[in-house]
Amino acid sequence: MRVFFFLVGFGLMTIGCTYIITYLNLLSFGYTYFEYLEYIVKRFECYYTVIGFLMITIVIFYKGETKDDQRI
């Protein structure tokens, strides 16, 4: 289960980073860095990066229950 969520998080991060890099083209059209950051914060597909990063972080640092932890 952890591998599945890791791969889904990695995929979401890849999609989000692709959009962020694609939107860097706005800088060549005369946008400032502040306007660029303001634009990507408003775009939902850029949130995939944050969601994917959180999923990967939780999967790596969350310790599931082991058989020794399940006491009756």
Secondary structure, DSSP 4 states (H G I P E B T S, - for coil): -HHHHHHHHHHHHHHHHHHHHHGGGGGGGT--HHHHHHHHHH-GGGHHHHHHHHHHHHHHHPPPP-GGG---
